[in-house]
């Protein structure tokens, strides 16, 4: 039997009494469900303390993303946007999560995915030009907690295909968020996105997924945006991203063999993505990365 001073079963590193230990009833439904989800699915249902920390990190990420999007103009380089992201994190006493992440280590503080780049685009010194569009992805670590979000920016006037893909991706995100509440099955998120994207002549990337986030950059569960059969029910205290990557042409991605990160469409058609971090509440959901 775990005691109050033992490390919490969730892996947070805190004592049980400071983490998932219930203040009133140790056999409460909430605690039993948290134990069940950790054991059965590897999913950590967050405590109020953890949610508060994640909420703060998400607000910071959303603020930095907004400033980065405002800076994205014709003639500006994505390296200059990256420098701004670094500066804003430093001022907030936070860390940009992408910097040094993975293998090979990601070399920048943000991802800037331009035109036919689906995700994980690496900032460079090429100026943005009219007709470009890009996704800027910001993940912030604040006091050990993570917030993750991304948005699209059009540079000047974009062509009709880019406009369609950009609008479809955003609508896919918002429609899938609208259904979130306890008991909804994870595959229903992909059902909504796949149906809407297909009805607008777009395809859904299936090589990348949304994910749990908050205590770590990437946690369980995976959140596929395409048709799938994941029948895990959403539960109060889950925090995760939805980030549909929508292509104007074929759904497949190809990874740059040189940098090991940049994912492009296989046919050169444009790709768009929007992302929020979400919290499942007792009655529905909260978008944590809104300002």
ZATINU-351387 format. One record per residue (C-alpha): residue number from 1; residue in three letters; chain; x negated, y, z. Coordinates in Angstrom, 3 decimals. Each point is the difference from the previous one (the first is absolute). Example, Ala and Ser with C-alpha at 12.3 -4.5 7.8 and 13.67 -1.06 7.14 Angstrom:
BEGIN
PT num residu chaine       c1       c2       c3
PT   1    ALA      A  -12.300   -4.500    7.800
PT   2    SER      A   -1.370    3.440   -0.660
***
This chain:
BEGIN
PT num residu chaine       c1       c2       c3
PT   1    UNK      A    0.000    0.000    0.000
PT   2    UNK      A   -1.401    3.389   -1.023
PT   3    UNK      A   -0.484    2.466    2.849
PT   4    UNK      A    0.463    3.773   -0.104
PT   5    UNK      A   -3.775    0.651   -0.038
PT   6    UNK      A   -0.788   -2.498   -2.758
PT   7    UNK      A   -0.640    1.233   -3.570
PT   8    UNK      A    3.276    0.470   -1.858
PT   9    UNK      A    0.961   -2.882   -2.270
PT  10    UNK      A    0.436    2.435   -2.942
PT  11    UNK      A   -3.756    0.522   -0.424
PT  12    UNK      A    0.035    3.736    0.728
PT  13    UNK      A   -2.858   -0.317    2.517
PT  14    UNK      A    2.090    1.560    2.761
PT  15    UNK      A    1.178   -1.714    3.158
PT  16    UNK      A    3.437   -1.586   -0.259
PT  17    UNK      A    1.417    2.419    2.594
PT  18    UNK      A   -1.100    2.952   -2.184
PT  19    UNK      A    1.256   -1.453   -3.263
PT  20    UNK      A    2.872   -2.453   -0.546
PT  21    UNK      A    0.836   -0.620    3.673
PT  22    UNK      A    3.690    0.950    0.489
PT  23    UNK      A    0.643    2.618    2.667
PT  24    UNK      A    3.195   -1.598    1.257
PT  25    UNK      A    0.755   -3.499   -1.238
PT  26    UNK      A   -2.925   -2.260   -1.000
PT  27    UNK      A    2.389   -2.330   -1.835
PT  28    UNK      A    1.694    2.737   -1.993
PT  29    UNK      A    1.162   -0.597   -3.553
PT  30    UNK      A   -2.487    2.595   -1.325
PT  31    UNK      A   -3.010   -1.732    1.547
PT  32    UNK      A    1.187   -3.429   -1.115
PT  33    UNK      A    0.413    1.261   -3.550
PT  34    UNK      A   -3.469    1.597    0.046
PT  35    UNK      A   -1.511   -3.313    1.122
PT  36    UNK      A    1.951   -1.876   -2.668
PT  37    UNK      A   -1.051    2.309   -2.840
PT  38    UNK      A   -3.658   -0.097    1.033
PT  39    UNK      A    0.010   -3.802    0.191
PT  40    UNK      A    2.182   -0.788   -3.004
PT  41    UNK      A   -1.001    2.708   -2.472
PT  42    UNK      A   -3.147    1.640    1.404
PT  43    UNK      A    1.981    3.253    0.142
PT  44    UNK      A   -0.578    2.436    2.847
PT  45    UNK      A    3.150    1.777    1.158
PT  46    UNK      A   -1.293    3.273    1.370
PT  47    UNK      A    0.589    1.399    3.484
PT  48    UNK      A    1.236    3.550    0.585
PT  49    UNK      A   -3.549    1.074    0.856
PT  50    UNK      A   -1.330   -1.472   -3.226
PT  51    UNK      A    2.836    1.501   -2.034
PT  52    UNK      A   -0.789    3.425    1.430
PT  53    UNK      A   -3.655   -0.341   -1.077
PT  54    UNK      A    0.949   -1.284   -3.453
PT  55    UNK      A    2.516    2.809   -0.422
PT  56    UNK      A   -2.707    2.598    0.708
PT  57    UNK      A   -2.401   -1.632   -2.470
PT  58    UNK      A    2.735   -0.084   -2.628
PT  59    UNK      A    0.823    3.680    0.453
PT  60    UNK      A   -3.673    0.844   -0.470
PT  61    UNK      A   -0.278   -2.168   -3.121
PT  62    UNK      A    3.100    1.649   -1.454
PT  63    UNK      A   -1.394    3.472    0.700
PT  64    UNK      A   -3.333   -0.825   -1.633
PT  65    UNK      A    1.764   -1.566   -2.985
PT  66    UNK      A    2.119    3.105   -0.494
PT  67    UNK      A   -3.100    2.233    0.032
PT  68    UNK      A   -1.809   -2.319   -2.407
PT  69    UNK      A    2.954    0.044   -2.398
PT  70    UNK      A    0.152    3.804    0.108
PT  71    UNK      A   -3.708    0.110   -0.897
PT  72    UNK      A    0.442   -2.252   -3.045
PT  73    UNK      A    0.060    2.456   -2.911
PT  74    UNK      A   -1.410    0.282   -3.493
PT  75    UNK      A   -3.801    0.416    0.144
PT  76    UNK      A   -0.330   -1.445    3.510
PT  77    UNK      A   -1.950   -3.246    0.351
PT  78    UNK      A    1.144   -2.955    2.053
PT  79    UNK      A   -3.297    0.250    1.884
PT  80    UNK      A    1.077    3.464    1.133
PT  81    UNK      A    3.280   -1.493    1.220
PT  82    UNK      A   -1.997   -2.672    1.829
PT  83    UNK      A   -2.150    2.677    1.645
PT  84    UNK      A    3.169    1.729    1.237
PT  85    UNK      A    1.275   -3.277    1.459
PT  86    UNK      A   -3.315   -0.489    1.825
PT  87    UNK      A    0.141    3.564    1.353
PT  88    UNK      A    3.585   -0.301    1.274
PT  89    UNK      A   -0.720   -3.286    1.754
PT  90    UNK      A   -3.050    1.479    1.686
PT  91    UNK      A    1.973    3.026    1.196
PT  92    UNK      A    2.643   -2.298    1.501
PT  93    UNK      A   -2.518   -2.257    1.731
PT  94    UNK      A    1.142   -2.868   -2.213
PT  95    UNK      A   -1.595   -2.509   -2.383
PT  96    UNK      A    0.934   -0.672   -3.654
PT  97    UNK      A    0.654   -3.746    0.000
PT  98    UNK      A   -1.000   -0.752   -3.633
PT  99    UNK      A   -3.587    1.263    0.432
PT 100    UNK      A   -2.244   -3.060    0.234
PT 101    UNK      A    2.952   -2.393    0.055
PT 102    UNK      A   -0.191   -3.440   -1.611
PT 103    UNK      A   -2.574   -1.765   -2.148
PT 104    UNK      A   -1.564    1.669   -1.849
PT 105    UNK      A    0.492    2.900    2.432
PT 106    UNK      A    2.374    2.593   -1.440
PT 107    UNK      A   -2.196    3.069   -0.622
PT 108    UNK      A    2.501    2.818    0.575
PT 109    UNK      A    2.442    1.303    2.622
PT 110    UNK      A    3.063   -0.184   -2.253
PT 111    UNK      A    1.224   -1.824   -3.085
PT 112    UNK      A    0.817    2.085   -3.087
PT 113    UNK      A    1.632   -2.136   -2.692
PT 114    UNK      A    0.302    1.797   -3.333
PT 115    UNK      A    2.333   -0.766   -2.943
PT 116    UNK      A   -0.425   -3.741   -0.737
PT 117    UNK      A   -1.692   -0.718    3.354
PT 118    UNK      A    2.426   -1.930    2.191
PT 119    UNK      A   -1.824    0.391    3.308
PT 120    UNK      A   -3.415    0.288    1.702
PT 121    UNK      A   -1.278    2.659   -2.370
PT 122    UNK      A   -3.335    1.449    1.141
PT 123    UNK      A   -0.354    3.824    0.033
PT 124    UNK      A   -2.506    1.409   -2.493
PT 125    UNK      A   -1.194    3.256   -1.583
PT 126    UNK      A    2.289   -0.008   -3.053
PT 127    UNK      A    2.337    3.038    0.103
PT 128    UNK      A    3.739   -0.641   -0.090
PT 129    UNK      A    1.666    1.172   -3.203
PT 130    UNK      A    3.524    0.903   -1.030
PT 131    UNK      A    1.982   -3.155   -0.777
PT 132    UNK      A   -1.701   -2.104    2.661
PT 133    UNK      A    1.846   -1.443    2.939
PT 134    UNK      A   -1.534   -1.653    3.016
PT 135    UNK      A    0.761   -1.754    3.240
PT 136    UNK      A   -1.775    1.240    3.128
PT 137    UNK      A   -0.107   -2.542    2.825
PT 138    UNK      A   -0.878    1.066    3.558
PT 139    UNK      A   -0.443   -2.265    3.021
PT 140    UNK      A   -0.989    1.630    3.296
PT 141    UNK      A   -1.321   -1.514    3.212
PT 142    UNK      A    0.900    2.177    2.978
PT 143    UNK      A   -0.868   -1.196    3.506
PT 144    UNK      A   -0.238   -3.552   -1.321
PT 145    UNK      A    3.383    0.008   -1.761
PT 146    UNK      A    0.655   -0.034   -3.761
PT 147    UNK      A    2.339    1.973   -2.273
PT 148    UNK      A    0.205   -0.742   -3.733
PT 149    UNK      A    1.731    1.867   -2.854
PT 150    UNK      A   -0.387    1.027   -3.619
PT 151    UNK      A    1.655    2.244   -2.573
PT 152    UNK      A   -0.120    0.870   -3.685
PT 153    UNK      A   -1.054    3.349   -1.452
PT 154    UNK      A    0.626    1.136   -3.581
PT 155    UNK      A   -2.607    2.344   -1.483
PT 156    UNK      A    1.819    2.403   -2.294
PT 157    UNK      A    2.512   -1.553   -2.385
PT 158    UNK      A   -0.098   -3.798   -0.184
PT 159    UNK      A    1.377   -2.153   -2.806
PT 160    UNK      A    3.417   -1.698    0.214
PT 161    UNK      A   -1.405   -3.446    0.853
PT 162    UNK      A   -2.011    1.327    2.933
PT 163    UNK      A    3.036    1.958    1.196
PT 164    UNK      A    2.197   -3.108   -0.185
PT 165    UNK      A   -2.524   -2.188    1.829
PT 166    UNK      A   -0.627    2.645    2.672
PT 167    UNK      A    3.712    0.531    0.689
PT 168    UNK      A    0.787   -3.716   -0.091
PT 169    UNK      A   -2.742   -0.795    2.522
PT 170    UNK      A    1.291    2.619    2.423
PT 171    UNK      A    3.585   -1.190   -0.321
PT 172    UNK      A   -1.126   -3.616    0.523
PT 173    UNK      A   -1.641    1.055    3.268
PT 174    UNK      A    2.962    1.982    1.295
PT 175    UNK      A    2.597   -2.624   -0.977
PT 176    UNK      A   -1.975   -2.731    1.738
PT 177    UNK      A   -0.428    2.130    3.134
PT 178    UNK      A    3.742    0.671    0.123
PT 179    UNK      A    0.843   -3.657    0.757
PT 180    UNK      A   -2.456   -0.404    2.901
PT 181    UNK      A    1.379   -1.146    3.352
PT 182    UNK      A   -0.395   -2.987    2.332
PT 183    UNK      A    1.026   -3.242   -1.663
PT 184    UNK      A   -0.702    1.051   -3.587
PT 185    UNK      A   -2.220   -2.619   -1.651
PT 186    UNK      A   -3.333    1.124   -1.474
PT 187    UNK      A    0.865   -1.351   -3.457
PT 188    UNK      A    2.927    2.414   -0.200
PT 189    UNK      A   -2.515    2.865   -0.299
PT 190    UNK      A   -1.476   -1.567   -3.125
PT 191    UNK      A    3.472   -0.791   -1.354
PT 192    UNK      A    0.978    3.684    0.112
PT 193    UNK      A   -3.259    1.205   -1.567
PT 194    UNK      A   -0.140   -2.603   -2.768
PT 195    UNK      A    3.596    0.575   -1.054
PT 196    UNK      A   -0.295    3.785   -0.142
PT 197    UNK      A   -3.379    0.029   -1.760
PT 198    UNK      A    1.190   -2.476   -2.611
PT 199    UNK      A    3.152    2.008   -0.682
PT 200    UNK      A   -2.221    2.963   -0.919
PT 201    UNK      A   -2.328   -1.881   -2.315
PT 202    UNK      A   -2.822   -0.332    2.519
PT 203    UNK      A   -1.863   -2.931    1.526
PT 204    UNK      A   -1.058   -0.684    3.596
PT 205    UNK      A   -3.617   -0.808    0.862
PT 206    UNK      A   -0.195   -3.268    1.938
PT 207    UNK      A   -3.752   -0.132    0.713
PT 208    UNK      A    0.257    2.565    2.811
PT 209    UNK      A    2.515    0.259    2.828
PT 210    UNK      A    1.101    2.146    2.905
PT 211    UNK      A   -1.164   -1.109    3.427
PT 212    UNK      A    0.287    0.288    3.724
PT 213    UNK      A   -1.960    2.937    1.383
PT 214    UNK      A   -0.510    1.925    3.225
PT 215    UNK      A   -2.390   -1.868    2.266
PT 216    UNK      A   -2.101   -1.049   -2.992
PT 217    UNK      A   -0.271    1.223   -3.585
PT 218    UNK      A    1.561   -3.189   -1.339
PT 219    UNK      A    2.166   -2.244    2.166
PT 220    UNK      A    2.681   -2.626   -0.517
PT 221    UNK      A    2.416   -0.115   -1.655
PT 222    UNK      A   -0.637    0.540   -3.684
PT 223    UNK      A    2.788    1.983   -1.669
PT 224    UNK      A    0.258   -1.073   -3.667
PT 225    UNK      A    1.668    2.439   -2.374
PT 226    UNK      A    0.869   -2.633   -2.614
PT 227    UNK      A    2.485   -2.878    0.193
PT 228    UNK      A   -1.062   -2.417    2.737
PT 229    UNK      A    1.397   -2.414    2.574
PT 230    UNK      A   -1.290    1.416    3.308
PT 231    UNK      A    2.857   -0.563    2.445
PT 232    UNK      A   -1.559    1.670    3.041
PT 233    UNK      A    2.646    2.215    1.644
PT 234    UNK      A   -0.996    3.550    0.882
PT 235    UNK      A   -0.068    0.666    3.750
PT 236    UNK      A   -0.132    3.009    2.279
PT 237    UNK      A   -3.599    1.133    0.513
PT 238    UNK      A   -1.329   -1.088   -3.420
PT 239    UNK      A   -2.154    2.603   -1.774
PT 240    UNK      A   -0.958   -0.487   -3.644
PT 241    UNK      A   -0.438    1.720   -3.342
PT 242    UNK      A    2.077   -0.160   -3.133
PT 243    UNK      A   -2.003    1.197   -3.013
PT 244    UNK      A    1.473   -1.170   -3.320
PT 245    UNK      A   -2.470    0.136   -2.885
PT 246    UNK      A    2.048    0.434   -3.156
PT 247    UNK      A   -1.392   -0.305   -3.528
PT 248    UNK      A    1.302    1.354   -3.282
PT 249    UNK      A   -1.133   -3.144   -1.816
PT 250    UNK      A   -1.107   -3.440    1.173
PT 251    UNK      A   -0.163   -0.698    3.737
PT 252    UNK      A   -3.499   -1.497    0.159
PT 253    UNK      A   -3.063    1.774    1.377
PT 254    UNK      A   -3.652   -0.377   -0.888
PT 255    UNK      A   -2.733    0.804    2.539
PT 256    UNK      A   -3.043    1.994   -1.061
PT 257    UNK      A   -2.896   -2.504   -0.041
PT 258    UNK      A   -2.555    2.706    0.808
PT 259    UNK      A    1.473    1.785    3.027
PT 260    UNK      A    2.097   -2.964    1.184
PT 261    UNK      A    2.919    2.255    0.975
PT 262    UNK      A    1.690    1.934   -2.808
PT 263    UNK      A    3.146   -1.833   -1.156
PT 264    UNK      A    1.310    0.986   -3.445
PT 265    UNK      A    2.944   -1.085   -2.111
PT 266    UNK      A   -1.028   -2.595   -2.556
PT 267    UNK      A    1.638    1.882   -2.883
PT 268    UNK      A   -0.936    3.606    0.787
PT 269    UNK      A    3.567    1.042    0.853
PT 270    UNK      A    0.414    2.299    3.011
PT 271    UNK      A    0.587   -1.142    3.566
PT 272    UNK      A    1.528    1.861    2.958
PT 273    UNK      A    0.248   -0.630    3.736
PT 274    UNK      A    1.547    1.643    3.065
PT 275    UNK      A   -0.481   -1.253    3.559
PT 276    UNK      A    1.399    0.487    3.496
PT 277    UNK      A   -0.684   -1.667    3.341
PT 278    UNK      A    3.261   -1.209    1.546
PT 279    UNK      A    1.157   -0.944    3.499
PT 280    UNK      A    2.922   -2.354    0.593
PT 281    UNK      A    2.152    1.364    2.811
PT 282    UNK      A    2.837   -1.646    1.957
PT 283    UNK      A    2.593    1.313   -2.446
PT 284    UNK      A   -1.897    0.687   -3.219
PT 285    UNK      A   -3.330    1.551   -0.911
PT 286    UNK      A   -2.218    3.058    0.299
PT 287    UNK      A   -2.272    1.335   -2.740
PT 288    UNK      A   -3.145    0.794    1.971
PT 289    UNK      A   -1.869    1.795   -2.779
PT 290    UNK      A    2.509    2.768   -0.597
PT 291    UNK      A   -1.041    3.511    1.025
***
